[in-house]
Structure formats: structure tokens, C-alpha cells
């Protein structure tokens, strides 16, 4: 099997790309905080987990993960999250 360059392996980021991705994640985090009740329902519907499985995650839990990754990229705490 011939592997194309960049497919299936990490190519790395330069500092500018990391900052841009971090800023995008902060934007997504702010959006997740904007209306958690409506977004919880939308997230539940999008994931498509049957009721008998139970809750997968809430918009707030997803936001905490987004903040964690943004903090790693930006090198600082995002929205009160600890690094």
C-alpha cells in the first residue's frame, strides 16, 4: 500500500497555525456557551445514541474539552480552565 504524504501521520503545526486553531476552538467554546439547553438537545440528536444507552455528553462537557485543547495550543487557560 502506497501512503500519500501527510495522510495518516502528523505533519506538525507552525506557531501561526497553532494560534489560528486555538482561536477557532475558543470561538466554538463561546458558541457552545451561548445556549446550552438548545445545544444539548442538538448534540444528543446529532450523536444519535438510543435512549437505552444513556447520556453521552452535554454541551458544557464538550465545551470543557474544547477549552482544554485550545489551552494546549494557545499556552494559556481558556474560560477559567486550568492547564
Secondary structure, DSSP 4 states (H G I P E B T S, - for coil): -PPPTTSSS-----HHHHHHHHHHHHHHHHHHHH-HHHHHHHHHHHHT--TTT-----HHHHHHHHHHHHHHHHTS-STT---
